Each structure stands twice: as C-alpha cells, then as structure tokens.
C-alpha cells in the first residue's frame, strides 16, 4: 500500500543541472567549461557502481581512463592486501584518479579499491577521442587542464622526494 504522505513534488523543481554535472564541476580537469560543454561531456560519461572491497582496477592492468567519485570512497594502493599493502591515497566524493591513462597506453601503476559502496563516473580514452572529433575546442580545454593537473601532481611528488632525502 502506498503511503498517504505526500512527496515533495517541488524538490529539484528549479534545478538546472544533474548530479553528474554537479560532480564534474568539482574536478579541475573540467574547469572553465560552459553549461553547453558540460551537457556534451555528460553524454560521454559512464556510471559504474562498486561494492566495498571491489577492485576498480589492479596494478599492471591496462589503463583505459579516469574515474571520479560521485559517492563513496576509494583507496589507491601498491602491494597486496597482506601486510605488504601500502596505501598511497584515500579518496572521497569529488576526488578523481587514473587520469594518466588518458595520455598513454601504459599499464596501471597501482590498485584502486572501493572502501565502501561507491558510485563512480568513468571518462575513458575513447570518450576523449570521440570528444576531440566532435568538438576539438572542448577536447583541447580538457587536455590543457589535464596537463596542468598532471604537472601539479608531479611537482608534489618531487617535493616529497626532496623532503625524504633531507631527513
């Protein structure tokens, strides 16, 4: 039997963007995109669900693209689940990972494992290629932003290496 309680029919009444676009707007790779460009990008995004402890990808697997956490959490590790596991990062909603795979065909350098039930957005190399063909200006924006993110992460890694050598 249906509840006699009324649903809020006005919830989201004036909403102009989907939850997917809202999540994409948090990712620096997609900064400075117009509403129309987000709409075009949203059509290429893949939704994936993972249960806690599911591997999203494993070390040395073929890299097919990047993931954005819409809901849930993910850990990035090297080693195995035994005592030799090293956690490189613990990521939550709005974080992204695996973006290097958009640039090369090299295997993954770490594992990505859901630490709780998670909904991820996937943006894969083939999607980027399709976007480049359909809308080269949008593709260039994303590649330029992606290069900036990779440069920032490389500088951070270099800083950590320098700090570890001075201790």
C-alpha positions in Angstrom: 0.0 0.0 0.0 1.3 3.4 -0.9 1.9 5.9 2.0 -0.6 8.7 2.4 2.3 11.0 3.0 2.8 13.4 0.1 6.0 13.5 -1.8 7.7 16.9 -2.2 6.7 17.5 -5.8 8.7 20.7 -5.9 12.1 19.1 -5.0 14.5 19.9 -7.7 11.8 22.0 -9.5 14.2 24.7 -10.4 17.3 22.6 -10.7 19.3 23.2 -13.9 22.0 20.6 -13.6 22.2 16.9 -13.0 24.1 15.2 -10.1 26.6 14.1 -12.8 27.3 17.6 -14.0 27.5 18.8 -10.3 30.2 16.2 -9.7 32.1 17.0 -12.9 32.2 20.7 -11.9 34.3 19.8 -8.8 37.1 18.3 -11.0 39.8 20.7 -12.1 40.2 18.8 -15.4 36.8 20.2 -16.4 37.2 23.7 -15.1 36.1 26.7 -17.2 33.7 24.6 -19.3 30.4 26.2 -20.3 27.0 24.7 -19.4 26.7 23.6 -23.0 30.1 21.9 -22.8 29.2 20.1 -19.6 26.0 18.9 -21.3 28.0 17.5 -24.1 30.5 15.9 -21.7 27.8 14.3 -19.7 26.6 12.3 -22.7 30.0 10.6 -22.8 30.3 9.8 -19.0 29.9 6.2 -17.8 28.3 5.4 -14.4 29.8 2.5 -12.5 28.9 1.0 -9.1 31.3 -0.9 -6.9 30.8 -2.7 -3.6 33.1 -2.3 -0.7 36.4 -4.2 -1.3 35.8 -4.4 -5.1 38.8 -3.6 -7.3 38.2 -0.8 -9.7 41.4 -1.7 -11.4 44.6 -3.6 -10.5 48.2 -2.8 -10.7 49.6 -3.6 -14.2 46.1 -3.8 -15.8 45.6 -1.9 -19.0 44.7 1.7 -18.3 41.5 2.7 -20.0 40.7 6.1 -18.4 40.0 8.1 -15.3 37.4 7.8 -12.6 35.6 10.4 -10.5 34.0 9.5 -7.2 30.4 10.6 -7.1 29.5 8.7 -3.9 31.6 6.5 -1.6 35.4 6.2 -1.2 38.4 4.5 -2.8 41.9 3.7 -1.7 44.9 3.7 -4.1 47.4 1.0 -3.0 50.5 -0.7 -4.1 51.3 -4.3 -3.0 48.8 -6.8 -2.0 46.1 -6.9 0.7 48.5 -8.7 3.0 51.0 -6.9 5.3 52.8 -5.5 2.2 50.0 -3.3 1.2 50.9 0.4 1.1 48.1 2.9 0.9 49.1 5.8 -1.4 45.8 7.8 -1.1 42.4 7.6 0.4 39.8 9.4 -1.8 36.3 10.5 -1.3 33.4 12.2 -3.1 34.6 14.7 -5.8 38.1 13.2 -6.0 39.4 11.6 -9.2 42.1 9.1 -10.1 43.6 7.2 -13.1 43.8 10.3 -15.3 47.3 9.4 -16.6 45.6 6.6 -18.6 44.1 9.3 -20.8 47.6 10.1 -22.1 49.3 6.7 -22.6 48.7 3.0 -23.1 51.0 2.0 -20.2 49.7 -0.4 -17.5 48.3 0.9 -14.2 50.9 1.6 -11.5 48.7 0.9 -8.5 45.4 -0.7 -7.4 42.2 1.2 -6.9 39.8 -0.5 -4.4 36.4 0.7 -3.2 36.5 1.0 0.6 32.7 1.4 0.8 29.9 1.0 -1.7 30.7 3.6 -4.4 29.3 5.2 -7.5 31.9 6.4 -9.9 31.9 8.3 -13.1 34.2 7.0 -15.8 35.8 9.1 -18.5 37.7 6.9 -20.9 40.3 7.4 -23.6 37.8 6.5 -26.3 35.5 9.1 -24.9 38.2 11.8 -25.1 39.0 10.7 -28.7 35.3 11.0 -29.6 35.1 14.4 -28.0 38.2 15.6 -29.9 36.5 14.6 -33.1 33.1 16.2 -32.3 34.3 19.3 -30.5 38.0 20.0 -30.9 37.9 23.2 -28.8 36.3 21.3 -25.8 38.8 18.5 -26.2 41.7 20.9 -26.1 40.3 22.6 -23.0 40.2 19.3 -21.2 43.7 18.2 -22.4 45.1 21.6 -21.3 43.5 21.3 -17.8 44.7 17.7 -17.6 48.2 18.7 -18.3 48.0 21.3 -15.6 46.8 18.7 -13.1 49.5 16.2 -14.0 52.1 19.0 -13.7 50.8 19.9 -10.2 50.9 16.3 -9.1 54.4 15.8 -10.5 55.6 18.9 -8.6 54.0 17.5 -5.4 55.8 14.2 -5.9 59.1 15.9 -6.5 58.6 17.9 -3.3 58.0 14.7 -1.3 61.2 13.2 -2.8 63.2 16.2 -1.8 61.8 16.2 1.7 62.6 12.5 2.1 66.2 13.0 1.0 66.8 15.8 3.5 65.7 13.7 6.5 
